């Protein structure tokens, strides 16, 4: 009986992991670009401990402006003074983002956890 690497190749596990990250980033980014913040999405595999993987954060930061030219999105680092603008902080795995809509001049603050995404 053949093992997984013989059937699918040596990079199968790595490529499968990158594929899951890209899929999750695409779902989160497309919902942000459509201002659909209240979603439930299991994204456990893009998290390490209480932090989102850097490649997932960068993917969201790149994808959202590509999907909607009027949006600018920033990642709010949890240890920076910028977290003081948030109404409350979540204990556990979470990442915070600031979304600016240049068309309507609105600011949105949102958070993403391994199981959902919601605005403040």
N, C-alpha and C positions, 0 to 999 in steps of 0.2 A: 504494500500500500504506500502511495506517495505522500509526502508531507506537504504542508501548505506552500513552502518556499519553492518546491519543485513544480507545483502546479501553477501558481500565480506569479512566481518570481520573488526575488529577494527583497524588493522594495514594496511589496504588497501592503504590509502593515503600516508603513510610513505613508504611502499614498492614500490608503483608506482613512487614516487619521486626518490628513490634510483635506481630503474630500469632505469629511464630516464638519471640519472647521469652516470650510468655504460655504457649505450648505447652510449652517447655522448663521454665519455672518450675512449671507444673502437674505435670509428670512428676517433677521433683525433689522438690517439696513433698509429693506424694501418697506417694512412697516413704519420705520422712522420717516422715510421719504414721503410716505402717504399720510403722515400725522396720525397713524393708527397705533397708539402707544400701549393700549391695554391688551396685551396678548399673553398667552400661556405657551411657552415653548421650552421643551427639555433640552438644555444646552450644557449638561453636566460635563461633557468631554472638552469644552473650551475653557474650563476652570481648573486651576491648580490651587488648592487650599482655598483662601478667601479672595483670590485675585483671578481676573480673566487673563488668558494667555495674551502676551503682547501682540502676536500676529493677528488675533481676533480683534483686538482694539484697533490696530492699524487698519485692518480690513474694513471695519465700520467707518472709521474716519475718512477713508478713501472712497468708499462706495456711496455714502449718502449724498455728497455733492455731485457725484456723477449721475445719480438717479434724479436729483432735483437741483437744478442750477441755482435756485434761490436760497438754498440752505447751506449754512456753515455749522459744522459740529465740532465741538471741543471735548476732550476727555478731562474730567476734573479728577486730579490726583487726590487720593484720600488723605494724604499727609500734608497737603498744601493748605494755605490759608483760604483758598477759594471754597473749601467745604463749608465755611461759615455762612455762605449765601443760601445754603440748603435749609429748609424748615426743620428737618430732622435727619438723623443719620440712622442707618440700618446696621444692626449688629450681625455679622456673618458675611458670607460671600456676596459682594455687591460691587458694581462699578457705576459711577455717576457721569452723566454727560450733559452738556449745555448745547442746545440747538437754537440757532438764530435764523428766523425766516426774514430774509431781506425784502420780500415782496410785501408783507404785512407789518413789518417791523415788530415782530413778536419774539419773545424769548421763552423757550421751553426748557425746563429742567426735568430730567428723567433719570431713572435708575434701572439697571438690568441686574437680575439675579439669575441663578442657574435654572429657575423654573418660570420666571415671568419678567415682563417689562412694563413699567407704569410711569406716568408723569407725576410730578409733584403738584 
